Amino acid sequence: MFRSKPLFAGQPGLNRRVVVTGLAGAALIGVSVGGRLPPAAAQAVEVDLALVLAVDCSYSVDAAEFRLQMLGLAEAFRRPEIQRAIGNGILGRIVVALVQWSDERKQTFSVPWTLIAGGGDAAEFAAVLEATPREVAEGATAIGAALRYCAALLRTSPVSAARKVIDISSDGRNNRGIHPTVARDRILAEGMTINGLVILDEWPTLDIYFEQQVVGGPDHFVIAAHDYDAYGEAIYRKLLQEITGPGLS
């Protein structure tokens, strides 16, 4: 399997660990560690979707709940339905990255951009997710700051993507930093989509809050899980809808 050198030069304050895997024979060569991807090389890899998974690590998320999020994501990428959905895309490949976040100063580019172009890639990515530790300290719930951070990653992703989506999960409302609507409106103006997965164990109407204050863009949606035990099935359904996209099956 082809594995490139790091491709993401990033924005100030962003972690520069980026690895694009999969897509055997892809022509991503001549890029120094930490260097910017030349425009010609960026255009050499086109994907159906660039997806940032943003995982809540705020005070309300304990160690067990964080682990349930990561296991739910891992199991989703192991499911044949997800792998078929990726393969059924126009190009049959996507790139995915994972961000952990809490307050306005705590976001980490936790799992770098990974290209998934088949069941083997998806299984390997699932294993990485399952083994990923919590890397962000507990903090307030800064949804707006998390959205802004994820949008910066999408702007600088080392591929050309037909769709750019932020997939943000949370069990609470924004209580620190830039308001979500401010961040959202700037992101939507760039043609990106924000989808939400909410856990309703603390805020029973959090799905309504996300609909009004957080999500937006082409074909956006919110999926709710009643508690963290239901997260796995909810994230599977969410990923399936995001990967399938409009007009695909």
C-alpha positions as CSV (number, residue, x, y, z in Angstrom):
1,M,0.0,0.0,0.0
2,F,1.3,3.4,-0.9
3,R,2.1,5.8,1.9
4,S,3.1,9.3,1.3
5,K,5.3,11.6,3.3
6,P,3.5,14.2,5.4
7,L,1.8,16.7,3.1
8,F,0.2,19.3,5.4
9,A,2.0,22.5,6.1
10,G,-1.0,23.8,8.0
11,Q,-2.0,27.0,9.7
12,P,-0.4,28.5,12.8
13,G,-1.2,26.4,15.8
14,L,-2.3,23.3,13.8
15,N,-0.6,19.9,14.2
16,R,1.3,19.1,11.0
17,R,1.1,15.3,11.2
18,V,-0.7,14.3,8.0
19,V,-0.4,11.1,6.2
20,V,-2.4,10.1,3.1
21,T,-2.7,6.3,2.8
22,G,-4.2,4.0,0.2
23,L,-4.6,4.7,-3.5
24,A,-1.8,2.5,-4.6
25,G,0.4,4.1,-7.2
26,A,-0.8,7.7,-6.5
27,A,1.7,10.3,-7.7
28,L,2.3,12.2,-4.5
29,I,6.1,12.4,-4.7
30,G,8.7,15.0,-4.2
31,V,7.1,16.5,-1.1
32,S,9.4,17.2,1.9
33,V,8.3,16.5,5.4
34,G,6.1,19.3,6.6
35,G,6.3,21.0,3.2
36,R,3.4,22.3,1.2
37,L,1.8,20.1,-1.4
38,P,2.5,21.6,-4.9
39,P,-0.7,22.6,-6.7
40,A,-0.1,20.1,-9.5
41,A,0.3,17.3,-7.0
42,A,-2.8,18.4,-5.1
43,Q,-4.8,18.1,-8.3
44,A,-3.4,14.6,-9.0
45,V,-5.6,13.1,-6.3
46,E,-9.3,13.7,-6.6
47,V,-11.8,12.3,-4.1
48,D,-15.6,12.2,-3.7
49,L,-15.4,13.6,-0.1
50,A,-13.1,15.2,2.3
51,L,-14.5,14.6,5.8
52,V,-13.4,15.9,9.2
53,L,-14.7,14.0,12.2
54,A,-14.7,16.3,15.2
55,V,-15.0,14.5,18.5
56,D,-16.1,16.2,21.7
57,C,-13.6,16.0,24.6
58,S,-15.2,18.6,26.9
59,Y,-15.8,18.3,30.7
60,S,-19.1,16.5,30.1
61,V,-17.3,13.6,28.3
62,D,-15.6,11.2,30.6
63,A,-13.0,8.6,29.6
64,A,-15.6,5.9,29.0
65,E,-17.7,8.1,26.8
66,F,-14.7,9.2,24.8
67,R,-13.8,5.5,24.3
68,L,-17.4,4.8,23.1
69,Q,-17.1,7.5,20.5
70,M,-13.9,6.1,19.1
71,L,-15.1,2.5,19.2
72,G,-18.3,3.6,17.4
73,L,-16.4,5.3,14.7
74,A,-14.0,2.4,14.3
75,E,-16.9,-0.2,14.0
76,A,-18.7,2.0,11.5
77,F,-15.7,2.0,9.1
78,R,-15.5,-1.8,9.5
79,R,-19.1,-2.3,8.3
80,P,-19.5,-3.5,4.7
81,E,-22.3,-0.9,4.1
82,I,-19.8,1.9,4.7
83,Q,-17.2,0.3,2.6
84,R,-19.7,-0.2,-0.3
85,A,-20.8,3.4,0.0
86,I,-17.3,4.6,-0.4
87,G,-16.8,2.3,-3.4
88,N,-20.1,3.4,-5.0
89,G,-18.9,7.0,-5.2
90,I,-18.1,8.5,-8.6
91,L,-14.4,8.2,-7.9
92,G,-14.7,5.4,-5.2
93,R,-12.4,7.1,-2.7
94,I,-12.6,9.6,0.2
95,V,-10.2,11.2,2.7
96,V,-11.0,11.4,6.4
97,A,-9.3,13.1,9.3
98,L,-10.1,13.3,13.0
99,V,-10.1,16.2,15.4
100,Q,-10.4,16.2,19.2
101,W,-11.7,19.4,20.7
102,S,-13.0,21.0,23.9
103,D,-12.5,24.7,24.7
104,E,-11.5,27.5,22.4
105,R,-7.8,26.8,22.8
106,K,-7.9,23.1,22.8
107,Q,-8.2,21.3,19.4
108,T,-5.9,18.6,18.1
109,F,-5.4,17.2,14.6
110,S,-5.5,13.7,16.1
111,V,-5.7,11.3,13.1
112,P,-4.2,12.8,9.9
113,W,-5.8,12.8,6.5
114,T,-6.2,9.2,5.4
115,L,-7.3,8.2,1.9
116,I,-9.8,5.3,1.9
117,A,-10.2,3.6,-1.5
118,G,-11.3,0.1,-0.5
119,G,-12.1,-2.3,2.3
120,G,-8.5,-2.8,3.4
121,D,-8.0,1.0,3.8
122,A,-11.2,1.3,5.8
123,A,-10.2,-1.6,8.1
124,E,-6.8,0.0,8.6
125,F,-8.3,3.3,9.4
126,A,-10.7,1.7,11.9
127,A,-7.8,0.1,13.7
128,V,-6.1,3.5,13.9
129,L,-9.3,5.1,15.3
130,E,-9.7,2.3,17.9
131,A,-6.2,2.8,19.1
132,T,-6.3,6.6,19.3
133,P,-6.0,7.9,22.8
134,R,-7.6,11.0,24.2
135,E,-5.2,13.9,23.4
136,V,-7.2,16.9,24.4
137,A,-7.6,18.0,28.0
138,E,-11.1,18.5,29.3
139,G,-12.4,22.0,28.9
140,A,-15.5,24.1,28.0
141,T,-17.6,23.3,25.0
142,A,-16.3,25.6,22.2
143,I,-18.3,24.5,19.2
144,G,-17.6,27.6,17.2
145,A,-13.8,27.3,17.7
146,A,-13.9,23.6,16.8
147,L,-15.8,24.4,13.5
148,R,-13.3,27.1,12.6
149,Y,-10.4,24.7,13.3
150,C,-11.9,22.0,11.1
151,A,-12.6,24.4,8.3
152,A,-9.0,25.4,8.3
153,L,-8.0,21.7,7.8
154,L,-10.5,21.4,4.9
155,R,-9.1,24.4,3.2
156,T,-5.6,23.0,3.3
157,S,-6.3,19.3,2.7
158,P,-3.9,17.7,0.2
159,V,-6.5,16.6,-2.3
160,S,-9.2,18.0,-4.6
161,A,-12.6,17.1,-3.0
162,A,-16.0,17.2,-4.7
163,R,-17.6,17.7,-1.2
164,K,-16.1,19.1,2.0
165,V,-17.9,18.2,5.2
166,I,-17.4,18.8,8.9
167,D,-19.0,16.0,11.1
168,I,-19.2,17.4,14.6
169,S,-20.4,15.3,17.6
170,S,-21.3,16.9,21.0
171,D,-23.4,16.4,24.1
172,G,-23.6,20.1,25.0
173,R,-24.2,23.6,23.8
174,N,-21.5,26.2,23.0
175,N,-20.4,28.0,26.2
176,R,-17.0,29.5,25.3
177,G,-15.4,31.4,22.5
178,I,-16.8,32.4,19.1
179,H,-20.5,31.7,18.7
180,P,-21.3,28.8,16.4
181,T,-23.5,30.8,14.1
182,V,-20.6,33.2,13.3
183,A,-18.2,30.3,12.5
184,R,-20.9,28.5,10.6
185,D,-21.9,31.3,8.4
186,R,-18.3,31.9,7.3
187,I,-17.8,28.2,6.6
188,L,-21.0,27.9,4.6
189,A,-20.0,30.9,2.4
190,E,-17.1,28.7,1.3
191,G,-19.4,25.9,0.1
192,M,-18.7,23.5,2.9
193,T,-21.3,21.5,4.8
194,I,-21.6,21.0,8.6
195,N,-23.5,18.0,10.0
196,G,-24.1,17.2,13.6
197,L,-24.4,14.2,15.8
198,V,-25.8,15.1,19.2
199,I,-26.0,13.0,22.4
200,L,-29.2,13.9,24.3
201,D,-28.2,12.6,27.8
202,E,-27.8,16.2,29.2
203,W,-29.7,18.4,26.8
204,P,-32.9,16.7,25.5
205,T,-33.4,19.4,22.9
206,L,-29.8,19.6,21.7
207,D,-30.8,18.4,18.2
208,I,-33.0,21.5,17.9
209,Y,-30.1,23.7,19.1
210,F,-27.8,22.2,16.5
211,E,-30.4,22.6,13.7
212,Q,-30.7,26.3,14.6
213,Q,-27.2,27.3,15.6
214,V,-24.6,24.8,14.3
215,V,-25.3,22.8,11.1
216,G,-25.8,24.1,7.5
217,G,-24.7,23.8,3.9
218,P,-25.7,21.5,1.1
219,D,-27.7,18.5,2.3
220,H,-26.9,19.1,5.9
221,F,-28.5,17.1,8.7
222,V,-28.5,16.3,12.4
223,I,-28.7,12.8,13.9
224,A,-29.5,12.3,17.6
225,A,-28.4,9.5,20.0
226,H,-30.3,9.3,23.3
227,D,-27.1,8.4,25.2
228,Y,-23.5,7.3,24.5
229,D,-24.5,3.6,24.3
230,A,-26.5,4.6,21.2
231,Y,-23.6,6.5,19.7
232,G,-22.3,3.6,17.6
233,E,-25.4,3.1,15.6
234,A,-26.0,6.8,15.3
235,I,-22.5,7.5,13.9
236,Y,-22.9,4.6,11.5
237,R,-26.1,6.1,10.1
238,K,-24.5,9.5,10.0
239,L,-21.4,8.3,8.1
240,L,-23.5,6.3,5.7
241,Q,-25.5,9.4,4.8
242,E,-22.5,11.6,4.5
243,I,-20.5,9.2,2.3
244,T,-23.4,8.3,0.1
245,G,-24.1,12.0,-0.6
246,P,-26.9,13.4,-2.7
247,G,-28.0,11.4,-5.7
248,L,-25.8,8.3,-4.9
249,S,-26.7,4.9,-3.5
